[in-house]
Amino acid sequence: MKRAIYPGSFDPVTNGHLDMIERSAKLVDELVVGVLNNSAKKSLFSVEERVSMLKELTAQYPNVRIDSFDGLLVDFAKRIHAAIVVRGLRAVTDFEYELQIAQTNHEVYPEIETVFLTTRLEYAYISSTMVKEFASYGGNISHFVPPQMVSRIYAKYGITK
Ligand code: PNS
């Protein structure tokens, strides 16, 4: 059974994340979307909210499961018996950071392999950080996130649209 983790903060989930989930789920038997619960970092959505939103948005994929983790990704991978980590590369600027994480994880847990998918061109510029910045000023985020997410994101900034 080939089980992979697609880890991330997903704060909030974007169209780019959903595209990655759809495409990587086709490559493995089971894809576990691992939502990082980073207590040191203030998030817009709680980990429970992020897990529940991802469950709603991926309900149509039978081999996708949503889980959360804190601590190291390699420990989560060991715990759920996943040997593959999937990450998206949007542009060359992602490469250095991703390479460092992948190599570190491989050094401490050689069984783990990181697989990179290049994001679709139309999603290459989208990031959760940019979505939050836009939303905080009431900017139009409907091109960046799934329709169900738009009002939930604005609501976090006290904006009703
Ligand atoms: O969506 P993000 O914020 O780019 O995801 C980053 C993530 C969650 C993949 C990365 O920060 C991570 O794996 N964090 C868990 C802690 C860990 O294992 N750190 C060591 C990596 S060198």
Backbone and ligand atoms as CSV (ligand in chain L), in Angstrom:
chain,resi,resn,atom,element,x,y,z
A,1,MET,N,N,0.849,-1.203,0.000
A,1,MET,CA,C,0.000,0.000,0.000
A,1,MET,C,C,0.883,1.251,0.000
A,2,LYS,N,N,0.728,2.043,-1.039
A,2,LYS,CA,C,1.542,3.257,-1.166
A,2,LYS,C,C,0.788,4.421,-0.522
A,3,ARG,N,N,1.312,4.879,0.625
A,3,ARG,CA,C,0.643,5.973,1.344
A,3,ARG,C,C,1.556,7.197,1.340
A,4,ALA,N,N,1.005,8.333,0.937
A,4,ALA,CA,C,1.792,9.570,0.903
A,4,ALA,C,C,1.151,10.620,1.801
A,5,ILE,N,N,1.997,11.539,2.244
A,5,ILE,CA,C,1.499,12.689,3.018
A,5,ILE,C,C,1.656,13.934,2.157
A,6,TYR,N,N,0.643,14.735,2.126
A,6,TYR,CA,C,0.756,16.083,1.558
A,6,TYR,C,C,0.645,17.034,2.760
A,7,PRO,N,N,1.796,17.494,3.279
A,7,PRO,CA,C,1.748,18.307,4.501
A,7,PRO,C,C,1.664,19.800,4.195
A,8,GLY,N,N,1.142,20.537,5.142
A,8,GLY,CA,C,1.107,21.986,4.952
A,8,GLY,C,C,0.362,22.669,6.070
A,9,SER,N,N,0.333,23.996,5.984
A,9,SER,CA,C,-0.396,24.779,6.981
A,9,SER,C,C,-1.860,24.955,6.558
A,10,PHE,N,N,-2.099,25.080,5.269
A,10,PHE,CA,C,-3.459,25.213,4.726
A,10,PHE,C,C,-4.260,26.290,5.461
A,11,ASP,N,N,-3.645,27.443,5.619
A,11,ASP,CA,C,-4.260,28.513,6.415
A,11,ASP,C,C,-4.415,29.781,5.575
A,12,PRO,N,N,-5.369,29.851,4.672
A,12,PRO,CA,C,-6.416,28.874,4.371
A,12,PRO,C,C,-6.022,28.017,3.167
A,13,VAL,N,N,-6.871,27.002,2.917
A,13,VAL,CA,C,-6.675,26.155,1.742
A,13,VAL,C,C,-6.965,26.986,0.490
A,14,THR,N,N,-6.155,26.785,-0.541
A,14,THR,CA,C,-6.297,27.553,-1.788
A,14,THR,C,C,-6.622,26.603,-2.952
A,15,ASN,N,N,-6.926,27.199,-4.089
A,15,ASN,CA,C,-7.150,26.382,-5.293
A,15,ASN,C,C,-5.886,25.609,-5.664
A,16,GLY,N,N,-4.728,26.188,-5.380
A,16,GLY,CA,C,-3.463,25.510,-5.662
A,16,GLY,C,C,-3.322,24.246,-4.822
A,17,HIS,N,N,-3.679,24.319,-3.544
A,17,HIS,CA,C,-3.630,23.133,-2.677
A,17,HIS,C,C,-4.575,22.047,-3.221
A,18,LEU,N,N,-5.782,22.458,-3.600
A,18,LEU,CA,C,-6.773,21.464,-4.047
A,18,LEU,C,C,-6.332,20.778,-5.331
A,19,ASP,N,N,-5.681,21.543,-6.201
A,19,ASP,CA,C,-5.152,20.961,-7.433
A,19,ASP,C,C,-4.070,19.930,-7.101
A,20,MET,N,N,-3.211,20.274,-6.148
A,20,MET,CA,C,-2.148,19.347,-5.720
A,20,MET,C,C,-2.758,18.069,-5.137
A,21,ILE,N,N,-3.794,18.221,-4.336
A,21,ILE,CA,C,-4.432,17.050,-3.715
A,21,ILE,C,C,-5.032,16.148,-4.794
A,22,GLU,N,N,-5.761,16.755,-5.718
A,22,GLU,CA,C,-6.400,15.974,-6.781
A,22,GLU,C,C,-5.366,15.208,-7.599
A,23,ARG,N,N,-4.276,15.893,-7.951
A,23,ARG,CA,C,-3.274,15.255,-8.813
A,23,ARG,C,C,-2.438,14.230,-8.071
A,24,SER,N,N,-2.048,14.531,-6.840
A,24,SER,CA,C,-1.188,13.556,-6.144
A,24,SER,C,C,-1.973,12.331,-5.677
A,25,ALA,N,N,-3.272,12.499,-5.436
A,25,ALA,CA,C,-4.089,11.345,-5.015
A,25,ALA,C,C,-4.128,10.279,-6.106
A,26,LYS,N,N,-3.931,10.701,-7.364
A,26,LYS,CA,C,-3.959,9.745,-8.475
A,26,LYS,C,C,-2.694,8.888,-8.524
A,27,LEU,N,N,-1.650,9.342,-7.824
A,27,LEU,CA,C,-0.355,8.644,-7.922
A,27,LEU,C,C,-0.146,7.598,-6.839
A,28,VAL,N,N,-0.999,7.602,-5.823
A,28,VAL,CA,C,-0.776,6.727,-4.669
A,28,VAL,C,C,-2.068,6.012,-4.287
A,29,ASP,N,N,-1.923,5.020,-3.382
A,29,ASP,CA,C,-3.131,4.320,-2.923
A,29,ASP,C,C,-3.912,5.189,-1.935
A,30,GLU,N,N,-3.146,5.822,-1.023
A,30,GLU,CA,C,-3.826,6.711,-0.060
A,30,GLU,C,C,-3.019,7.988,0.115
A,31,LEU,N,N,-3.721,9.113,0.070
A,31,LEU,CA,C,-3.073,10.400,0.316
A,31,LEU,C,C,-3.608,10.956,1.636
A,32,VAL,N,N,-2.679,11.199,2.546
A,32,VAL,CA,C,-3.059,11.802,3.831
A,32,VAL,C,C,-2.661,13.264,3.795
A,33,VAL,N,N,-3.636,14.142,3.843
A,33,VAL,CA,C,-3.336,15.570,3.899
A,33,VAL,C,C,-3.051,15.880,5.371
A,34,GLY,N,N,-1.810,16.264,5.645
A,34,GLY,CA,C,-1.367,16.488,7.031
A,34,GLY,C,C,-1.381,17.971,7.355
A,35,VAL,N,N,-2.295,18.374,8.211
A,35,VAL,CA,C,-2.422,19.794,8.569
A,35,VAL,C,C,-1.538,20.069,9.779
A,36,LEU,N,N,-0.591,20.975,9.591
A,36,LEU,CA,C,0.342,21.281,10.685
A,36,LEU,C,C,-0.340,22.120,11.759
A,37,ASN,N,N,-0.271,21.622,12.989
A,37,ASN,CA,C,-0.795,22.354,14.140
A,37,ASN,C,C,0.399,22.999,14.825
A,38,ASN,N,N,0.727,24.189,14.373
A,38,ASN,CA,C,1.926,24.860,14.885
A,38,ASN,C,C,1.523,25.878,15.946
A,39,SER,N,N,1.654,25.486,17.214
A,39,SER,CA,C,1.170,26.353,18.297
A,39,SER,C,C,2.008,27.630,18.411
A,40,ALA,N,N,3.231,27.598,17.847
A,40,ALA,CA,C,4.105,28.776,17.940
A,40,ALA,C,C,3.701,29.850,16.923
A,41,LYS,N,N,2.898,29.459,15.939
A,41,LYS,CA,C,2.539,30.398,14.874
A,41,LYS,C,C,1.047,30.711,14.969
A,42,LYS,N,N,0.725,32.001,14.970
A,42,LYS,CA,C,-0.692,32.388,15.065
A,42,LYS,C,C,-1.344,32.136,13.707
A,43,SER,N,N,-2.368,31.265,13.716
A,43,SER,CA,C,-3.023,30.979,12.436
A,43,SER,C,C,-4.373,31.688,12.355
A,44,LEU,N,N,-4.838,31.888,11.125
A,44,LEU,CA,C,-6.142,32.530,10.911
A,44,LEU,C,C,-7.252,31.556,11.302
A,45,PHE,N,N,-7.119,30.313,10.855
A,45,PHE,CA,C,-8.097,29.265,11.168
A,45,PHE,C,C,-7.473,28.275,12.144
A,46,SER,N,N,-8.279,27.806,13.086
A,46,SER,CA,C,-7.772,26.797,14.028
A,46,SER,C,C,-7.498,25.509,13.259
A,47,VAL,N,N,-6.739,24.632,13.846
A,47,VAL,CA,C,-6.442,23.371,13.165
A,47,VAL,C,C,-7.728,22.579,12.935
A,48,GLU,N,N,-8.661,22.662,13.879
A,48,GLU,CA,C,-9.942,21.947,13.720
A,48,GLU,C,C,-10.716,22.507,12.519
A,49,GLU,N,N,-10.687,23.834,12.374
A,49,GLU,CA,C,-11.380,24.450,11.239
A,49,GLU,C,C,-10.726,24.037,9.921
A,50,ARG,N,N,-9.403,24.030,9.897
A,50,ARG,CA,C,-8.698,23.678,8.658
A,50,ARG,C,C,-8.966,22.224,8.271
A,51,VAL,N,N,-8.961,21.332,9.270
A,51,VAL,CA,C,-9.239,19.914,8.994
A,51,VAL,C,C,-10.662,19.765,8.461
A,52,SER,N,N,-11.597,20.442,9.119
A,52,SER,CA,C,-12.986,20.289,8.699
A,52,SER,C,C,-13.222,20.875,7.298
A,53,MET,N,N,-12.582,22.002,6.976
A,53,MET,CA,C,-12.742,22.583,5.639
A,53,MET,C,C,-12.153,21.659,4.575
A,54,LEU,N,N,-10.986,21.097,4.877
A,54,LEU,CA,C,-10.349,20.196,3.909
A,54,LEU,C,C,-11.184,18.930,3.702
A,55,LYS,N,N,-11.799,18.447,4.787
A,55,LYS,CA,C,-12.652,17.249,4.653
A,55,LYS,C,C,-13.812,17.549,3.720
A,56,GLU,N,N,-14.401,18.715,3.912
A,56,GLU,CA,C,-15.531,19.126,3.072
A,56,GLU,C,C,-15.095,19.251,1.607
A,57,LEU,N,N,-13.945,19.831,1.391
A,57,LEU,CA,C,-13.500,20.125,0.023
A,57,LEU,C,C,-12.919,18.919,-0.714
A,58,THR,N,N,-12.617,17.856,0.018
A,58,THR,CA,C,-12.011,16.680,-0.633
A,58,THR,C,C,-12.900,15.437,-0.516
A,59,ALA,N,N,-14.153,15.651,-0.110
A,59,ALA,CA,C,-15.056,14.520,0.147
A,59,ALA,C,C,-15.231,13.633,-1.095
A,60,GLN,N,N,-15.012,14.207,-2.278
A,60,GLN,CA,C,-15.229,13.430,-3.516
A,60,GLN,C,C,-14.075,12.482,-3.840
A,61,TYR,N,N,-12.964,12.566,-3.107
A,61,TYR,CA,C,-11.824,11.690,-3.401
A,61,TYR,C,C,-11.772,10.547,-2.377
A,62,PRO,N,N,-12.091,9.322,-2.809
A,62,PRO,CA,C,-12.186,8.218,-1.844
A,62,PRO,C,C,-10.864,7.853,-1.182
A,63,ASN,N,N,-9.731,8.157,-1.817
A,63,ASN,CA,C,-8.448,7.750,-1.217
A,63,ASN,C,C,-7.722,8.925,-0.532
A,64,VAL,N,N,-8.464,9.980,-0.241
A,64,VAL,CA,C,-7.851,11.120,0.470
A,64,VAL,C,C,-8.394,11.169,1.892
A,65,ARG,N,N,-7.480,11.283,2.848
A,65,ARG,CA,C,-7.828,11.354,4.265
A,65,ARG,C,C,-7.192,12.618,4.835
A,66,ILE,N,N,-7.880,13.273,5.741
A,66,ILE,CA,C,-7.347,14.495,6.344
A,66,ILE,C,C,-6.973,14.198,7.793
A,67,ASP,N,N,-5.786,14.625,8.175
A,67,ASP,CA,C,-5.313,14.390,9.543
A,67,ASP,C,C,-4.531,15.634,9.967
A,68,SER,N,N,-4.258,15.766,11.233
A,68,SER,CA,C,-3.426,16.889,11.671
A,68,SER,C,C,-2.238,16.335,12.452
A,69,PHE,N,N,-1.196,17.146,12.529
A,69,PHE,CA,C,-0.032,16.702,13.293
A,69,PHE,C,C,0.658,17.906,13.913
A,70,ASP,N,N,1.343,17.645,15.031
A,70,ASP,CA,C,2.250,18.670,15.529
A,70,ASP,C,C,3.613,18.016,15.687
A,71,GLY,N,N,4.623,18.830,15.823
A,71,GLY,CA,C,5.976,18.270,15.887
A,71,GLY,C,C,6.522,18.033,14.497
A,72,LEU,N,N,7.426,17.065,14.413
A,72,LEU,CA,C,8.145,16.849,13.159
A,72,LEU,C,C,7.336,16.042,12.141
A,73,LEU,N,N,7.498,16.439,10.896
A,73,LEU,CA,C,6.835,15.721,9.807
A,73,LEU,C,C,7.302,14.266,9.738
A,74,VAL,N,N,8.592,14.036,9.971
A,74,VAL,CA,C,9.100,12.653,9.878
A,74,VAL,C,C,8.464,11.760,10.950
A,75,ASP,N,N,8.202,12.322,12.118
A,75,ASP,CA,C,7.563,11.519,13.181
A,75,ASP,C,C,6.119,11.182,12.803
A,76,PHE,N,N,5.465,12.144,12.200
A,76,PHE,CA,C,4.093,11.899,11.724
A,76,PHE,C,C,4.119,10.803,10.646
A,77,ALA,N,N,5.096,10.914,9.729
A,77,ALA,CA,C,5.210,9.931,8.644
A,77,ALA,C,C,5.431,8.521,9.207
A,78,LYS,N,N,6.302,8.434,10.215
A,78,LYS,CA,C,6.560,7.119,10.824
A,78,LYS,C,C,5.289,6.578,11.468
A,79,ARG,N,N,4.596,7.464,12.196
A,79,ARG,CA,C,3.403,7.041,12.943
A,79,ARG,C,C,2.324,6.496,12.014
A,80,ILE,N,N,2.155,7.130,10.863
A,80,ILE,CA,C,1.057,6.669,9.987
A,80,ILE,C,C,1.565,5.748,8.856
A,81,HIS,N,N,2.848,5.368,8.953
A,81,HIS,CA,C,3.443,4.452,7.965
A,81,HIS,C,C,3.352,5.005,6.542
A,82,ALA,N,N,3.776,6.234,6.385
A,82,ALA,CA,C,3.838,6.845,5.053
A,82,ALA,C,C,5.306,7.025,4.683
A,83,ALA,N,N,5.652,6.639,3.461
A,83,ALA,CA,C,7.058,6.740,3.044
A,83,ALA,C,C,7.277,7.805,1.986
A,84,ILE,N,N,6.196,8.492,1.628
A,84,ILE,CA,C,6.292,9.512,0.577
A,84,ILE,C,C,5.717,10.832,1.091
A,85,VAL,N,N,6.445,11.900,0.815
A,85,VAL,CA,C,5.940,13.247,1.111
A,85,VAL,C,C,5.777,13.955,-0.225
A,86,VAL,N,N,4.634,14.558,-0.420
A,86,VAL,CA,C,4.393,15.296,-1.662
A,86,VAL,C,C,4.402,16.786,-1.349
A,87,ARG,N,N,5.136,17.546,-2.166
A,87,ARG,CA,C,5.140,19.003,-2.025
A,87,ARG,C,C,5.006,19.631,-3.406
A,88,GLY,N,N,4.467,20.810,-3.449
A,88,GLY,CA,C,4.306,21.512,-4.714
A,88,GLY,C,C,5.411,22.541,-4.892
A,89,LEU,N,N,5.865,22.677,-6.122
A,89,LEU,CA,C,6.841,23.727,-6.441
A,89,LEU,C,C,6.163,24.730,-7.359
A,90,ARG,N,N,6.030,25.958,-6.877
A,90,ARG,CA,C,5.360,26.983,-7.685
A,90,ARG,C,C,6.341,27.681,-8.611
A,91,ALA,N,N,7.494,27.973,-8.071
A,91,ALA,CA,C,8.496,28.736,-8.837
A,91,ALA,C,C,9.852,28.413,-8.246
A,92,VAL,N,N,10.882,28.938,-8.872
A,92,VAL,CA,C,12.242,28.638,-8.434
A,92,VAL,C,C,12.474,29.131,-6.998
A,93,THR,N,N,11.707,30.135,-6.585
A,93,THR,CA,C,11.851,30.668,-5.220
A,93,THR,C,C,11.469,29.633,-4.166
A,94,ASP,N,N,10.610,28.683,-4.510
A,94,ASP,CA,C,10.233,27.629,-3.556
A,94,ASP,C,C,11.352,26.605,-3.399
A,95,PHE,N,N,12.187,26.502,-4.425
A,95,PHE,CA,C,13.081,25.364,-4.541
A,95,PHE,C,C,14.058,25.227,-3.372
A,96,GLU,N,N,14.693,26.324,-2.996
A,96,GLU,CA,C,15.745,26.236,-1.985
A,96,GLU,C,C,15.212,25.753,-0.628
A,97,TYR,N,N,14.091,26.344,-0.236
A,97,TYR,CA,C,13.444,25.977,1.026
A,97,TYR,C,C,12.987,24.514,0.993
A,98,GLU,N,N,12.367,24.134,-0.116
A,98,GLU,CA,C,11.850,22.770,-0.230
A,98,GLU,C,C,12.976,21.734,-0.270
A,99,LEU,N,N,14.052,22.093,-0.954
A,99,LEU,CA,C,15.201,21.193,-1.034
A,99,LEU,C,C,15.773,20.945,0.363
A,100,GLN,N,N,15.881,22.017,1.125
A,100,GLN,CA,C,16.426,21.933,2.484
A,100,GLN,C,C,15.558,21.024,3.376
A,101,ILE,N,N,14.248,21.221,3.304
A,101,ILE,CA,C,13.345,20.388,4.116
A,101,ILE,C,C,13.456,18.928,3.678
A,102,ALA,N,N,13.410,18.700,2.357
A,102,ALA,CA,C,13.441,17.330,1.840
A,102,ALA,C,C,14.735,16.628,2.233
A,103,GLN,N,N,15.847,17.348,2.119
A,103,GLN,CA,C,17.139,16.719,2.434
A,103,GLN,C,C,17.276,16.457,3.932
A,104,THR,N,N,16.790,17.388,4.731
A,104,THR,CA,C,16.842,17.189,6.189
A,104,THR,C,C,15.991,15.981,6.587
A,105,ASN,N,N,14.784,15.941,6.049
A,105,ASN,CA,C,13.898,14.825,6.392
A,105,ASN,C,C,14.491,13.489,5.951
A,106,HIS,N,N,15.132,13.490,4.783
A,106,HIS,CA,C,15.720,12.249,4.275
A,106,HIS,C,C,16.915,11.827,5.120
A,107,GLU,N,N,17.643,12.819,5.624
A,107,GLU,CA,C,18.819,12.527,6.459
A,107,GLU,C,C,18.394,11.845,7.769
A,108,VAL,N,N,17.346,12.374,8.378
A,108,VAL,CA,C,16.936,11.819,9.677
A,108,VAL,C,C,16.030,10.598,9.546
A,109,TYR,N,N,15.441,10.427,8.371
A,109,TYR,CA,C,14.544,9.280,8.144
A,109,TYR,C,C,14.707,8.836,6.688
A,110,PRO,N,N,15.758,8.041,6.415
A,110,PRO,CA,C,16.098,7.709,5.027
A,110,PRO,C,C,14.994,6.982,4.258
A,111,GLU,N,N,14.052,6.389,4.978
A,111,GLU,CA,C,12.961,5.689,4.270
A,111,GLU,C,C,12.021,6.670,3.570
A,112,ILE,N,N,12.090,7.927,3.987
A,112,ILE,CA,C,11.129,8.889,3.421
A,112,ILE,C,C,11.664,9.519,2.129
A,113,GLU,N,N,10.809,9.555,1.123
A,113,GLU,CA,C,11.157,10.204,-0.138
A,113,GLU,C,C,10.208,11.377,-0.352
A,114,THR,N,N,10.759,12.493,-0.786
A,114,THR,CA,C,9.902,13.640,-1.107
A,114,THR,C,C,9.740,13.742,-2.613
A,115,VAL,N,N,8.510,13.839,-3.026
A,115,VAL,CA,C,8.191,13.940,-4.444
A,115,VAL,C,C,7.622,15.336,-4.691
A,116,PHE,N,N,8.130,15.998,-5.717
A,116,PHE,CA,C,7.660,17.352,-6.019
A,116,PHE,C,C,6.790,17.351,-7.270
A,117,LEU,N,N,5.678,18.019,-7.178
A,117,LEU,CA,C,4.861,18.256,-8.366
A,117,LEU,C,C,4.926,19.742,-8.671
A,118,THR,N,N,5.053,20.068,-9.938
A,118,THR,CA,C,5.029,21.490,-10.281
A,118,THR,C,C,3.567,21.929,-10.316
A,119,THR,N,N,3.299,23.075,-9.753
A,119,THR,CA,C,1.908,23.535,-9.715
A,119,THR,C,C,1.465,23.950,-11.111
A,120,ARG,N,N,0.169,23.862,-11.340
A,120,ARG,CA,C,-0.350,24.322,-12.632
A,120,ARG,C,C,-0.094,25.810,-12.750
A,121,LEU,N,N,0.203,26.237,-13.981
A,121,LEU,CA,C,0.591,27.634,-14.213
A,121,LEU,C,C,-0.416,28.633,-13.653
A,122,GLU,N,N,-1.695,28.317,-13.784
A,122,GLU,CA,C,-2.706,29.293,-13.340
A,122,GLU,C,C,-2.748,29.440,-11.819
A,123,TYR,N,N,-2.105,28.496,-11.103
A,123,TYR,CA,C,-2.084,28.587,-9.641
A,123,TYR,C,C,-0.701,28.941,-9.097
A,124,ALA,N,N,0.243,29.164,-9.993
A,124,ALA,CA,C,1.639,29.295,-9.579
A,124,ALA,C,C,1.896,30.501,-8.670
A,125,TYR,N,N,1.057,31.497,-8.747
A,125,TYR,CA,C,1.293,32.717,-7.965
A,125,TYR,C,C,0.502,32.724,-6.650
A,126,ILE,N,N,-0.346,31.707,-6.447
A,126,ILE,CA,C,-1.236,31.740,-5.273
A,126,ILE,C,C,-0.520,31.229,-4.027
A,127,SER,N,N,-0.667,31.974,-2.948
A,127,SER,CA,C,-0.179,31.480,-1.656
A,127,SER,C,C,-1.204,31.859,-0.593
A,128,SER,N,N,-1.230,31.099,0.492
A,128,SER,CA,C,-2.153,31.410,1.591
A,128,SER,C,C,-1.853,32.788,2.147
A,129,THR,N,N,-0.572,33.148,2.193
A,129,THR,CA,C,-0.172,34.455,2.722
A,129,THR,C,C,-0.774,35.580,1.879
A,130,MET,N,N,-0.700,35.425,0.566
A,130,MET,CA,C,-1.232,36.444,-0.333
A,130,MET,C,C,-2.758,36.519,-0.213
A,131,VAL,N,N,-3.408,35.377,-0.065
A,131,VAL,CA,C,-4.872,35.353,0.107
A,131,VAL,C,C,-5.256,36.136,1.367
A,132,LYS,N,N,-4.518,35.915,2.445
A,132,LYS,CA,C,-4.829,36.605,3.716
A,132,LYS,C,C,-4.630,38.119,3.579
A,133,GLU,N,N,-3.548,38.480,2.919
A,133,GLU,CA,C,-3.253,39.907,2.716
A,133,GLU,C,C,-4.390,40.572,1.921
A,134,PHE,N,N,-4.773,39.939,0.824
A,134,PHE,CA,C,-5.854,40.483,-0.005
A,134,PHE,C,C,-7.150,40.584,0.787
A,135,ALA,N,N,-7.503,39.478,1.463
A,135,ALA,CA,C,-8.775,39.422,2.189
A,135,ALA,C,C,-8.820,40.470,3.296
A,136,SER,N,N,-7.707,40.701,3.936
A,136,SER,CA,C,-7.682,41.637,5.070
A,136,SER,C,C,-8.037,43.060,4.624
A,137,TYR,N,N,-7.807,43.348,3.333
A,137,TYR,CA,C,-8.162,44.671,2.801
A,137,TYR,C,C,-9.477,44.624,2.008
A,138,GLY,N,N,-10.178,43.495,2.100
A,138,GLY,CA,C,-11.445,43.372,1.382
A,138,GLY,C,C,-11.263,43.143,-0.106
A,139,GLY,N,N,-10.052,42.772,-0.532
A,139,GLY,CA,C,-9.777,42.513,-1.959
A,139,GLY,C,C,-10.480,41.253,-2.438
A,140,ASN,N,N,-10.597,41.141,-3.752
A,140,ASN,CA,C,-11.301,39.996,-4.346
A,140,ASN,C,C,-10.419,38.739,-4.285
A,141,ILE,N,N,-10.891,37.726,-3.559
A,141,ILE,CA,C,-10.100,36.488,-3.429
A,141,ILE,C,C,-10.761,35.316,-4.159
A,142,SER,N,N,-11.811,35.603,-4.915
A,142,SER,CA,C,-12.595,34.511,-5.502
A,142,SER,C,C,-11.822,33.705,-6.549
A,143,HIS,N,N,-10.736,34.259,-7.088
A,143,HIS,CA,C,-9.935,33.496,-8.061
A,143,HIS,C,C,-8.944,32.564,-7.375
A,144,PHE,N,N,-8.728,32.757,-6.098
A,144,PHE,CA,C,-7.636,32.061,-5.398
A,144,PHE,C,C,-8.088,30.886,-4.538
A,145,VAL,N,N,-9.339,30.958,-4.077
A,145,VAL,CA,C,-9.819,29.930,-3.141
A,145,VAL,C,C,-11.151,29.372,-3.632
A,146,PRO,N,N,-11.529,28.163,-3.153
A,146,PRO,CA,C,-12.820,27.614,-3.585
A,146,PRO,C,C,-13.976,28.500,-3.096
A,147,PRO,N,N,-15.095,28.518,-3.859
A,147,PRO,CA,C,-16.206,29.426,-3.535
A,147,PRO,C,C,-16.694,29.307,-2.084
A,148,GLN,N,N,-16.717,28.070,-1.557
A,148,GLN,CA,C,-17.217,27.874,-0.180
A,148,GLN,C,C,-16.359,28.589,0.858
A,149,MET,N,N,-15.135,28.917,0.483
A,149,MET,CA,C,-14.195,29.481,1.462
A,149,MET,C,C,-14.248,31.007,1.549
A,150,VAL,N,N,-14.749,31.633,0.472
A,150,VAL,CA,C,-14.617,33.091,0.357
A,150,VAL,C,C,-15.183,33.828,1.577
A,151,SER,N,N,-16.451,33.576,1.895
A,151,SER,CA,C,-17.067,34.348,2.995
A,151,SER,C,C,-16.472,33.955,4.350
A,152,ARG,N,N,-16.033,32.706,4.473
A,152,ARG,CA,C,-15.431,32.276,5.748
A,152,ARG,C,C,-14.113,33.005,6.002
A,153,ILE,N,N,-13.397,33.263,4.924
A,153,ILE,CA,C,-12.120,33.981,5.087
A,153,ILE,C,C,-12.400,35.449,5.424
A,154,TYR,N,N,-13.299,36.081,4.670
A,154,TYR,CA,C,-13.624,37.483,4.974
A,154,TYR,C,C,-14.110,37.624,6.417
A,155,ALA,N,N,-14.928,36.640,6.858
A,155,ALA,CA,C,-15.505,36.721,8.216
A,155,ALA,C,C,-14.421,36.830,9.279
A,156,LYS,N,N,-13.270,36.213,9.013
A,156,LYS,CA,C,-12.165,36.270,9.988
A,156,LYS,C,C,-11.649,37.697,10.147
A,157,TYR,N,N,-11.916,38.534,9.117
A,157,TYR,CA,C,-11.469,39.931,9.189
A,157,TYR,C,C,-12.647,40.867,9.462
A,158,GLY,N,N,-13.775,40.258,9.883
A,158,GLY,CA,C,-14.949,41.075,10.201
A,158,GLY,C,C,-15.591,41.690,8.974
A,159,ILE,N,N,-15.349,41.082,7.789
A,159,ILE,CA,C,-15.905,41.614,6.548
A,159,ILE,C,C,-17.048,40.701,6.096
A,160,THR,N,N,-18.210,41.273,5.840
A,160,THR,CA,C,-19.314,40.460,5.313
A,160,THR,C,C,-19.518,40.786,3.844
A,161,LYS,N,N,-19.402,39.738,3.006
A,161,LYS,CA,C,-19.573,39.954,1.547
A,161,LYS,C,C,-20.536,38.929,1.023
L,1,PNS,O1,O,2.231,25.035,3.997
L,1,PNS,P1,P,3.625,25.220,4.532
L,1,PNS,O2,O,3.586,26.162,5.712
L,1,PNS,O3,O,4.581,25.656,3.472
L,1,PNS,O4,O,4.124,23.790,5.066
L,1,PNS,C1,C,5.389,23.633,5.698
L,1,PNS,C2,C,5.499,22.250,6.366
L,1,PNS,C3,C,4.279,21.963,7.226
L,1,PNS,C4,C,5.604,21.185,5.318
L,1,PNS,C5,C,6.808,22.256,7.210
L,1,PNS,O5,O,6.872,23.436,7.954
L,1,PNS,C6,C,6.878,21.067,8.165
L,1,PNS,O6,O,7.033,19.950,7.758
L,1,PNS,N1,N,6.735,21.362,9.475
L,1,PNS,C7,C,6.733,20.368,10.510
L,1,PNS,C8,C,7.976,20.490,11.376
L,1,PNS,C9,C,9.160,19.829,10.719
L,1,PNS,O7,O,9.153,18.647,10.443
L,1,PNS,N2,N,10.207,20.634,10.442
L,1,PNS,C10,C,11.412,20.158,9.866
L,1,PNS,C11,C,11.526,20.500,8.405
L,1,PNS,S1,S,13.227,20.797,8.092
